[in-house]
């Protein structure tokens, strides 16, 4: 539930809501003059409320293209009587569609629940007028003024320009004391935009939602609908519904429309479908948890194997299964195998192999899917499941939904003649080693380099050392004696101290740390300095640039250091941030058509070479830069100056979204004001663990430390309040 207060009422904005349009004007583009009288306005309000409107939006100034301005007194004479009458007669949230300071104040006095301003509080006194209330406000983007806004509107990038404008208005609101929890954003479809601009904004609605605000969409019967469908204004209902359905699927939750009932019914159905299909088992990175606790149990894995078999046998009967070295992997491998063959699909078992190797082998064996049994960098007490598609990428949301559907169906074994067959692949490691070596240029050698390779006692223990040694390096191996219990325990990408000590003791040129399933990479330079995913992205991108093989830009995440972004801007390399998780990095790469991305944690995706994060492949790209440029790791990093960054994890009983908590929204605003644009604040829930992550970066360590401590204290206060509320309700 995501509640927002609208005066004396609240709405749950995790659900869709329809805002009925009531134009008490003589010249609005669709219904001008129809509801100009008070009686007509009340009848229309009653009709829209009966049809399910959550909000009635009263407007007294037409903002259609070419509309003439009205005087303050004219606008007040039109809207205030209507607002007063509606509030007296009906129990409904009333919004006032105005930019005028006097109207804002008078409407607030009469009890409106929302200020809806097409000019985003730019008129003199509007900011202060709203600040004097406790009401939410919708900030809309409009280029120019209604009289001329459609005369050849132009943008460098319409989505970026509109987002930047709205963010600037958010800053102005906060400056006068309007908390961001009271703000709703409207991209302003149809207000100073061409058809292309409007479609671009509609297609990227999710990006406005990702800014941390609720989104209102107002495109009812607009010209863009008529232009696409070649229909007059009174025949644009179905087109309006289709566009609003698209906006709903991308996160918008308030819809300003003329036709209330059709939208209420359409959005109710979409909301029900969405709730019914919400993920029950799949997280952002598959299924993961503590062994022996649902869903990480043999019973669940048996049913999951059967459900996956039902889905994937439709294309090809063959499913590949790999695992890392944790002891529970053998138990879950057997359970999955049994479920898959019971569904009538075949199984190919490759044994302990890195996660990216399963992606590669799924493609080369022409399997319909690949399954990895691993909990990545987590301890042996955890385990999980990750699926790959036939192309070696993450499976789609639709496939996950179908698997979850079959998880809820009774398990029926196919007749005996149709039971699937299981077969072990003995040369899987050799195939993957040759693939990795094949990504390194022919004729280029690692001879003369001494490398310490730390495999975290995980899935790369029998692969990674051979790759680097067969390419000519002198390899010292650590973390290559898995016993089922020691994966990630003493070494690897999440615990590089042992690697650092070995690099210094051996006077090695480089240390390579992989995590338990081989999809993360952390490096240690010759001086014993630990280098993370940001450093790796900087080296690879700049080497590609210097050798003429780079195009596009680099995708980082919300956790990427601000210094990396600045360094790329100085060298002309584009940079875009995705949500945390290699899944989102991949999505952003595909969206931009770029090939390089990653996370500070060491997930590095080189899409020109492979389909997923691969620690060995990423390490080879860094080694190529070292050899071809004749430089050490630290020399390749000259030019990257990182901001001090501090991250603290707060364990919680149940994950929640920090940015939806009013107290934390205020705390973030306080921290950002202190940073004054020279740093970043990030509060987010972990996608795989019950943690709230608090991150601050800035110019100096003292400020960063103080702000992290302040934010941690605020998060703990929210956690305590939630715990108290739960106890009260027991």
CORGIRA-V854254 format. One record per residue. N is the residue number from 1. PSI is psi in whole degrees, -180 to 180 (* if undefined). D_LAST is the distance of its C-alpha to the last C-alpha in Angstrom with 2 decimals. Layout:
n | psi | d_last
N | PSI | D_LAST
N | PSI | D_LAST
This chain:
n | psi | d_last
1 | 138 | 19.04
2 | 91 | 21.67
3 | 139 | 21.81
4 | 135 | 25.06
5 | 135 | 25.91
6 | 79 | 29.13
7 | -120 | 29.92
8 | 9 | 27.79
9 | 166 | 26.17
10 | 154 | 24.34
11 | 142 | 24.89
12 | 105 | 22.96
13 | 14 | 25.77
14 | -13 | 24.48
15 | 157 | 26.10
16 | 150 | 29.78
17 | 141 | 31.05
18 | 129 | 34.54
19 | 114 | 36.43
20 | 133 | 39.28
21 | 128 | 42.56
22 | 95 | 44.37
23 | 109 | 47.64
24 | 56 | 49.43
25 | 158 | 52.48
26 | -6 | 55.93
27 | 21 | 56.19
28 | 155 | 53.00
29 | -31 | 53.88
30 | -41 | 52.32
31 | 29 | 51.81
32 | 129 | 53.89
33 | -15 | 55.03
34 | -39 | 53.05
35 | 33 | 50.37
36 | -31 | 52.47
37 | 156 | 52.53
38 | -41 | 49.58
39 | -44 | 49.64
40 | -38 | 49.60
41 | -41 | 46.76
42 | -40 | 44.63
43 | -43 | 45.50
44 | -38 | 44.58
45 | -46 | 41.26
46 | -41 | 40.44
47 | -47 | 41.44
48 | -36 | 39.36
49 | -43 | 36.24
50 | -30 | 36.80
51 | -5 | 37.14
52 | 12 | 33.75
53 | 140 | 34.49
54 | -26 | 31.63
55 | 141 | 34.16
56 | 121 | 37.73
57 | 112 | 39.90
58 | 124 | 42.88
59 | 140 | 45.90
60 | 5 | 49.26
61 | 121 | 51.14
62 | 132 | 52.18
63 | 23 | 51.70
64 | 157 | 53.40
65 | 128 | 56.13
66 | -1 | 59.16
67 | 142 | 57.46
68 | 148 | 59.12
69 | 158 | 57.16
70 | 159 | 56.45
71 | 162 | 56.73
72 | -43 | 53.81
73 | -40 | 54.81
74 | -47 | 55.11
75 | -43 | 51.60
76 | -41 | 50.15
77 | -28 | 52.12
78 | -48 | 50.71
79 | -36 | 46.98
80 | -44 | 46.06
81 | -39 | 47.04
82 | -45 | 45.19
83 | -47 | 41.98
84 | -43 | 42.23
85 | -42 | 42.93
86 | -44 | 40.14
87 | -36 | 37.53
88 | -36 | 38.82
89 | -32 | 38.90
90 | 148 | 35.95
91 | 81 | 32.24
92 | 151 | 32.57
93 | 129 | 32.49
94 | 131 | 36.11
95 | 146 | 37.49
96 | 125 | 40.90
97 | 93 | 43.15
98 | 157 | 45.27
99 | 0 | 46.69
100 | 127 | 48.22
101 | -47 | 47.04
102 | -39 | 47.98
103 | -40 | 46.22
104 | -48 | 43.01
105 | -45 | 43.01
106 | -39 | 43.92
107 | -39 | 41.46
108 | -40 | 38.64
109 | -33 | 39.81
110 | -6 | 39.68
111 | 20 | 36.02
112 | 157 | 36.20
113 | -8 | 33.11
114 | 139 | 34.97
115 | 121 | 38.30
116 | 103 | 39.90
117 | 115 | 42.93
118 | -15 | 45.43
119 | 10 | 46.99
120 | 41 | 43.82
121 | 34 | 44.43
122 | -23 | 47.91
123 | 150 | 49.76
124 | 128 | 50.62
125 | -10 | 47.89
126 | -43 | 45.25
127 | -48 | 43.07
128 | -36 | 43.13
129 | -42 | 42.55
130 | -38 | 39.27
131 | -28 | 38.30
132 | -11 | 38.65
133 | 179 | 35.85
134 | 17 | 32.19
135 | 150 | 32.94
136 | 160 | 32.70
137 | 140 | 36.09
138 | 121 | 37.45
139 | 120 | 40.20
140 | 150 | 42.80
141 | 129 | 45.77
142 | 127 | 49.18
143 | 115 | 52.43
144 | -150 | 55.05
145 | 157 | 55.28
146 | -36 | 55.21
147 | -32 | 58.99
148 | 3 | 59.71
149 | -22 | 56.54
150 | 12 | 57.71
151 | 90 | 61.08
152 | 57 | 60.91
153 | 142 | 57.50
154 | 141 | 57.46
155 | 150 | 54.88
156 | -48 | 55.15
157 | 109 | 51.90
158 | -42 | 50.15
159 | -49 | 46.59
160 | -42 | 47.01
161 | -44 | 48.82
162 | -41 | 46.23
163 | -44 | 43.36
164 | -40 | 45.30
165 | -48 | 46.04
166 | -38 | 42.45
167 | -38 | 41.34
168 | -36 | 44.08
169 | -34 | 42.77
170 | -45 | 39.24
171 | -43 | 40.83
172 | -39 | 42.67
173 | -47 | 39.53
174 | -34 | 37.75
175 | -33 | 40.92
176 | 6 | 40.71
177 | 11 | 37.00
178 | 111 | 35.54
179 | 144 | 32.44
180 | -19 | 32.45
181 | -14 | 29.01
182 | 3 | 31.02
183 | 139 | 33.60
184 | 142 | 34.30
185 | 141 | 37.32
186 | 116 | 39.96
187 | -9 | 42.75
188 | 49 | 45.16
189 | 128 | 46.53
190 | -5 | 49.93
191 | 89 | 50.44
192 | 42 | 53.33
193 | 146 | 52.88
194 | 176 | 55.02
195 | -44 | 53.86
196 | -43 | 53.47
197 | -46 | 51.38
198 | -43 | 49.08
199 | -37 | 48.62
200 | -45 | 47.97
201 | -42 | 45.21
202 | -41 | 43.64
203 | -26 | 43.84
204 | 27 | 42.19
205 | -37 | 39.35
206 | -30 | 36.90
207 | -31 | 38.52
208 | -38 | 37.61
209 | -39 | 33.97
210 | -13 | 34.18
211 | -10 | 35.27
212 | 17 | 31.64
213 | 157 | 32.04
214 | 152 | 31.39
215 | 132 | 34.63
216 | 135 | 36.43
217 | 128 | 39.34
218 | 91 | 42.13
219 | 16 | 44.89
220 | 122 | 45.28
221 | 17 | 48.87
222 | 168 | 50.16
223 | -35 | 53.48
224 | -37 | 52.03
225 | -45 | 50.99
226 | -38 | 54.49
227 | -40 | 56.16
228 | -42 | 54.43
229 | -6 | 54.85
230 | 53 | 58.02
231 | 149 | 56.62
232 | 169 | 57.04
233 | -34 | 54.19
234 | 5 | 53.48
235 | 28 | 53.10
236 | 15 | 50.51
237 | -53 | 47.30
238 | -38 | 46.90
239 | -41 | 47.77
240 | -43 | 45.23
241 | -40 | 42.50
242 | -43 | 43.49
243 | -41 | 43.43
244 | -33 | 40.03
245 | -41 | 38.66
246 | -44 | 39.96
247 | -38 | 38.33
248 | -44 | 34.95
249 | -18 | 35.22
250 | 13 | 35.90
251 | -11 | 32.90
252 | 145 | 34.05
253 | -8 | 31.53
254 | 130 | 33.56
255 | 116 | 36.81
256 | 112 | 39.46
257 | 159 | 41.53
258 | -37 | 44.06
259 | 96 | 43.07
260 | -56 | 39.49
261 | -48 | 38.89
262 | -37 | 40.23
263 | -39 | 38.05
264 | -46 | 34.87
265 | -43 | 35.49
266 | -45 | 36.59
267 | -33 | 33.63
268 | -42 | 31.12
269 | -45 | 32.75
270 | -40 | 32.82
271 | -40 | 29.15
272 | -43 | 28.31
273 | -44 | 30.66
274 | -44 | 29.18
275 | -41 | 25.58
276 | -29 | 26.84
277 | 9 | 28.85
278 | 142 | 26.40
279 | 126 | 26.76
280 | -30 | 24.54
281 | -39 | 26.45
282 | 131 | 28.99
283 | -161 | 28.37
284 | -19 | 31.07
285 | 48 | 33.02
286 | -144 | 32.51
287 | 129 | 29.96
288 | 149 | 29.00
289 | -170 | 26.68
290 | 134 | 26.70
291 | 131 | 29.01
292 | -10 | 27.43
293 | 132 | 24.11
294 | 131 | 23.83
295 | 9 | 25.86
296 | 67 | 28.36
297 | 158 | 29.34
298 | -38 | 32.67
299 | -44 | 31.29
300 | -43 | 30.02
301 | -35 | 33.32
302 | -48 | 35.33
303 | -37 | 33.68
304 | -41 | 33.93
305 | -42 | 37.61
306 | -44 | 38.16
307 | -43 | 36.50
308 | -39 | 38.56
309 | -40 | 41.61
310 | -39 | 41.14
311 | -48 | 41.05
312 | -18 | 43.78
313 | -12 | 46.27
314 | -27 | 47.16
315 | -49 | 49.09
316 | 140 | 50.24
317 | -2 | 49.32
318 | 126 | 49.18
319 | 130 | 46.02
320 | 138 | 46.37
321 | 128 | 43.95
322 | 173 | 44.03
323 | 167 | 41.85
324 | -157 | 41.76
325 | 4 | 42.38
326 | 147 | 38.98
327 | -34 | 39.13
328 | -15 | 36.40
329 | -35 | 38.52
330 | -40 | 40.88
331 | -46 | 38.19
332 | -30 | 36.77
333 | -44 | 40.31
334 | -40 | 41.11
335 | -45 | 38.02
336 | -45 | 38.70
337 | -45 | 42.37
338 | -43 | 41.69
339 | -42 | 39.47
340 | -48 | 41.98
341 | -30 | 44.99
342 | -26 | 43.18
343 | -8 | 42.91
344 | 14 | 46.64
345 | 156 | 46.76
346 | 156 | 48.70
347 | 139 | 47.42
348 | 120 | 49.23
349 | 125 | 47.96
350 | -4 | 48.99
351 | -161 | 47.23
352 | 117 | 46.07
353 | 149 | 46.85
354 | 150 | 45.57
355 | -49 | 43.26
356 | -24 | 45.99
357 | -36 | 48.42
358 | -40 | 46.41
359 | -45 | 46.59
360 | -47 | 50.36
361 | -31 | 50.96
362 | -41 | 49.04
363 | -48 | 51.59
364 | -28 | 54.64
365 | 4 | 53.88
366 | 38 | 53.26
367 | 159 | 49.93
368 | -19 | 47.57
369 | 159 | 44.67
370 | 143 | 43.88
371 | 130 | 40.81
372 | 130 | 40.05
373 | 104 | 37.87
374 | 153 | 36.84
375 | 26 | 34.15
376 | -115 | 36.83
377 | -1 | 36.54
378 | 164 | 33.45
379 | 172 | 33.96
380 | -20 | 34.97
381 | -13 | 31.48
382 | 160 | 30.59
383 | 173 | 32.34
384 | 179 | 32.41
385 | 135 | 34.47
386 | 137 | 36.51
387 | 146 | 38.80
388 | 146 | 42.17
389 | 175 | 44.15
390 | -25 | 47.75
391 | -1 | 48.89
392 | 10 | 46.99
393 | 179 | 44.38
394 | 145 | 40.64
395 | 155 | 39.90
396 | 164 | 39.13
397 | -37 | 35.83
398 | -40 | 37.38
399 | -42 | 38.03
400 | -42 | 34.49
401 | -40 | 33.28
402 | -39 | 35.77
403 | -44 | 34.71
404 | -33 | 31.06
405 | -48 | 32.35
406 | -25 | 34.19
407 | -25 | 31.23
408 | -2 | 29.64
409 | 154 | 32.91
410 | 140 | 34.10
411 | 119 | 36.26
412 | 125 | 39.85
413 | 137 | 42.62
414 | 162 | 45.90
415 | 156 | 48.97
416 | -37 | 50.62
417 | -16 | 53.44
418 | 0 | 51.02
419 | 139 | 48.82
420 | 168 | 48.90
421 | 146 | 50.74
422 | 141 | 49.68
423 | 139 | 52.12
424 | 138 | 52.02
425 | 116 | 53.67
426 | -23 | 55.56
427 | 24 | 56.91
428 | -44 | 53.73
429 | -44 | 53.89
430 | -40 | 57.56
431 | -44 | 57.03
432 | -37 | 54.37
433 | -45 | 56.46
434 | -36 | 59.40
435 | -47 | 57.27
436 | -47 | 56.06
437 | -32 | 59.64
438 | -14 | 60.82
439 | -8 | 58.83
440 | 136 | 60.97
441 | 136 | 64.40
442 | 133 | 67.28
443 | -16 | 69.60
444 | 132 | 67.00
445 | 155 | 66.42
446 | 11 | 64.08
447 | 139 | 66.95
448 | -10 | 67.17
449 | 132 | 63.42
450 | 122 | 61.52
451 | 132 | 57.85
452 | 125 | 55.04
453 | 120 | 52.59
454 | 115 | 49.13
455 | 7 | 47.44
456 | 21 | 44.19
457 | 37 | 45.03
458 | -154 | 43.79
459 | -16 | 45.22
460 | 4 | 48.19
461 | -32 | 49.66
462 | 9 | 52.55
463 | -58 | 52.99
464 | -49 | 52.84
465 | -37 | 55.46
466 | -39 | 57.91
467 | -50 | 57.55
468 | -36 | 58.51
469 | -38 | 61.16
470 | -18 | 62.85
471 | 3 | 63.15
472 | -4 | 65.11
473 | 152 | 62.73
474 | 117 | 62.77
475 | 128 | 59.25
476 | 119 | 57.48
477 | 135 | 54.41
478 | 161 | 51.28
479 | 39 | 47.97
480 | 27 | 49.89
481 | 67 | 49.08
482 | 140 | 45.81
483 | 12 | 44.59
484 | -19 | 41.35
485 | -16 | 39.27
486 | 9 | 40.85
487 | 128 | 40.28
488 | 9 | 39.44
489 | -49 | 39.14
490 | -9 | 42.07
491 | -173 | 43.64
492 | -174 | 43.58
493 | -27 | 42.66
494 | -10 | 39.46
495 | 73 | 41.31
496 | 4 | 44.85
497 | -42 | 45.92
498 | -41 | 47.77
499 | -44 | 49.54
500 | -44 | 50.49
501 | -40 | 52.06
502 | -37 | 53.98
503 | -44 | 55.30
504 | -43 | 56.69
505 | -37 | 58.04
506 | -5 | 59.74
507 | 47 | 60.89
508 | 160 | 59.57
509 | -25 | 59.82
510 | 147 | 56.28
511 | 135 | 53.05
512 | 119 | 50.95
513 | 125 | 47.33
514 | 158 | 45.52
515 | -175 | 41.97
516 | -30 | 41.01
517 | 5 | 41.67
518 | 14 | 44.45
519 | 2 | 43.15
520 | 149 | 42.85
521 | 127 | 45.78
522 | 140 | 46.09
523 | 157 | 49.58
524 | 128 | 51.24
525 | 179 | 54.57
526 | -20 | 57.64
527 | 2 | 56.59
528 | 14 | 53.22
529 | 128 | 51.22
530 | 132 | 48.16
531 | 129 | 48.33
532 | -167 | 45.37
533 | -32 | 45.05
534 | -43 | 46.17
535 | -42 | 49.36
536 | -44 | 49.96
537 | -41 | 49.65
538 | -45 | 52.06
539 | -49 | 54.63
540 | -46 | 54.57
541 | -45 | 54.66
542 | -33 | 57.47
543 | -42 | 59.48
544 | -39 | 59.26
545 | -46 | 60.34
546 | -26 | 63.25
547 | 10 | 64.46
548 | 23 | 64.31
549 | 12 | 61.64
550 | 140 | 58.76
551 | 154 | 57.75
552 | -127 | 54.75
553 | -167 | 52.08
554 | 139 | 49.25
555 | 123 | 45.54
556 | -158 | 43.18
557 | 180 | 39.48
558 | -19 | 37.34
559 | -8 | 37.60
560 | 141 | 41.41
561 | 141 | 43.17
562 | -30 | 44.66
563 | -33 | 47.91
564 | -43 | 48.25
565 | -43 | 48.05
566 | -42 | 50.69
567 | -42 | 52.92
568 | -38 | 52.91
569 | -33 | 53.72
570 | -25 | 56.72
571 | 4 | 58.08
572 | 19 | 57.49
573 | 126 | 54.81
574 | 150 | 52.10
575 | 133 | 48.49
576 | 142 | 45.28
577 | 136 | 41.66
578 | 168 | 39.22
579 | 161 | 35.50
580 | 132 | 34.79
581 | 134 | 35.58
582 | -25 | 38.92
583 | -45 | 38.03
584 | -32 | 38.01
585 | -46 | 41.13
586 | -44 | 42.89
587 | -43 | 41.89
588 | -37 | 43.21
589 | -45 | 46.39
590 | -36 | 47.05
591 | -41 | 46.37
592 | -17 | 48.99
593 | 27 | 51.32
594 | 172 | 51.19
595 | -8 | 51.35
596 | 129 | 49.90
597 | 170 | 46.34
598 | -177 | 43.81
599 | 156 | 41.12
600 | -29 | 41.43
601 | -14 | 39.70
602 | 2 | 42.89
603 | 112 | 42.24
604 | 126 | 45.65
605 | 119 | 46.69
606 | 87 | 50.43
607 | -16 | 50.57
608 | -13 | 54.37
609 | -44 | 54.20
610 | 174 | 50.97
611 | -8 | 47.95
612 | 174 | 45.13
613 | 132 | 44.50
614 | 112 | 46.98
615 | -41 | 47.46
616 | -46 | 50.93
617 | -43 | 52.22
618 | -40 | 50.99
619 | -39 | 52.64
620 | -34 | 55.88
621 | -38 | 55.87
622 | -43 | 55.63
623 | -37 | 58.36
624 | -43 | 60.52
625 | -43 | 60.28
626 | -45 | 61.23
627 | -48 | 64.21
628 | -31 | 65.53
629 | -9 | 65.30
630 | 34 | 66.34
631 | 155 | 63.57
632 | 171 | 60.96
633 | -46 | 57.24
634 | -32 | 57.09
635 | -32 | 60.19
636 | -16 | 58.59
637 | 4 | 55.74
638 | 128 | 58.05
639 | -14 | 56.96
640 | 111 | 53.19
641 | 111 | 51.74
642 | 147 | 47.98
643 | 146 | 45.81
644 | 133 | 43.74
645 | 137 | 40.32
646 | 135 | 37.25
647 | 131 | 34.11
648 | 141 | 30.93
649 | 133 | 27.98
650 | 117 | 24.45
651 | 135 | 22.14
652 | 158 | 18.65
653 | -36 | 15.68
654 | 132 | 16.17
655 | 146 | 19.35
656 | 169 | 19.67
657 | 108 | 22.88
658 | -39 | 23.96
659 | -9 | 26.54
660 | -2 | 24.08
661 | 118 | 22.40
662 | -41 | 24.43
663 | -38 | 24.33
664 | -31 | 25.70
665 | -41 | 28.20
666 | -41 | 29.54
667 | -41 | 29.73
668 | -41 | 31.63
669 | -41 | 34.00
670 | -45 | 34.70
671 | -43 | 35.49
672 | -36 | 37.70
673 | -38 | 39.57
674 | -37 | 40.42
675 | -27 | 41.64
676 | 42 | 43.85
677 | -5 | 44.34
678 | 55 | 45.32
679 | -173 | 42.30
680 | 153 | 38.99
681 | 135 | 35.25
682 | 124 | 32.86
683 | 126 | 29.09
684 | 156 | 27.84
685 | 138 | 25.31
686 | 144 | 26.97
687 | -12 | 27.68
688 | -15 | 27.48
689 | 158 | 25.18
690 | 69 | 21.78
691 | 146 | 23.79
692 | 124 | 24.52
693 | 130 | 28.27
694 | 120 | 29.93
695 | 135 | 33.69
696 | 138 | 36.34
697 | 145 | 40.08
698 | -172 | 42.84
699 | -30 | 46.36
700 | 152 | 45.75
701 | -38 | 43.53
702 | -47 | 42.63
703 | -44 | 41.16
704 | -47 | 39.26
705 | -44 | 37.80
706 | -40 | 36.81
707 | -38 | 35.13
708 | -46 | 33.18
709 | -41 | 31.90
710 | -46 | 31.00
711 | -38 | 29.12
712 | -42 | 27.26
713 | -41 | 26.12
714 | -41 | 24.97
715 | -43 | 23.06
716 | -34 | 21.35
717 | -42 | 20.37
718 | -43 | 18.80
719 | -44 | 16.97
720 | -41 | 15.66
721 | -40 | 14.62
722 | -41 | 12.70
723 | -41 | 10.93
724 | -40 | 10.14
725 | -41 | 8.90
726 | -43 | 6.44
727 | -39 | 5.28
728 | -30 | 5.62
729 | -5 | 3.80
730 | * | 0.00
